[in-house]
Amino acid sequence: MKFVNRFLAVLALSTAVPALAATKTVALDVPGMTCSLCPVTIKKALDKVPGVSKVDFNVDKREAFVTFDDAKTTIAAITKATADAGYPSKPKTDVKQ
């Protein structure tokens, strides 16, 4: 009986503590984004990636800013989604929004 009580206590504590996930934003260089319609295609692709919550664009600078839950997706999955949509991208090293 003690084992069952301890098991239930541990189970209750483990479900009460939220996962240590973080919301992050990555800035991407998207050199193929050359017109005002390109972001529509890129956004549709990124909306299918689990964990992506927001996508913003600067078409003039050919940049995308993707906010995501790092417990649900990775930057590699995000760049793969843009590439699969016909817009290869890579994370920026210097970010200036």
Order of alpha helices (4+ residues) and beta strands (2+ residues): alpha-beta-alpha-beta-beta-alpha-beta
